Amino acid sequence: MSAPETNIEKQTKRHFGPLIGMTSVVLAAVVVMLALTYMSDDVSEQDAPITQPAESSVESAPVQSN
């Protein structure tokens, strides 16, 4: 079965808004995916220096035995 009346100009006008909306959502998703991809590469490539824990400058009280 085919549609009884096919008016391409009328259909184009009616579908223009939703098509623009779907296109913008797809483009936004691609931008977010690319941003996350490059962010995760930057984080994994960081060379953080390995440091020893700082020694405590607080001196402990001497232990007295009774």
N, C-alpha and C positions, 0 to 999 in steps of 0.2 A: 504494500500500500504506500502511496506517496501522499504528500501533503496536498490538500485541495488547491491552495493558492500559495504560490511562492513569490514573495516580493523581496528581492535581494537588498534593495536600498533600505526598506523598512527594517529588515532583520539586522542590517549593518548598524543602523542607528540604535536599535534596542540592545545590541550586544557590545557596543563600543565601551561602555563603562566597566562592565564585568571583565572584559578582556584586558583592559588597562590595569585593573585591580589585580588580576591573576599574574600578569607580567611583572608588576612591581613587587609582588610577594615573592616570586621566583628569584628576581634579581636581588632582593634583600637577603634571601636565604643563601644565595651564592656568595654575597659579600661577607656574611657572617661566617660561613664555612671557611672561606679563604683567610679571614682574620684569625679564626681559631687555629687554623693550620700553621700560620706563620708565628702566632704567639707560642704555640706548643714547641715549635722548633727553637725559638729563642730561649725558652726556659730550659730545654734539655741540653743546649749547648753551653750553658753558663758553666764556667770553671770556678767554682767557689773554692777559695783556699781552705785547706784543712788545717785547723788550728787546735792547739792543745788547750784544754780548759784552764782558765786562769787560776792560779793558786790563791787560796783565801788569805787575805791580809789580816784576818781576825785571829789573834793568838788565843789558844785554848788555855784555860786555867790549869795549873799543875795539879795532878792527882795526889791527894794526901791519903796516906794509909794510917790507920789507927792501931 
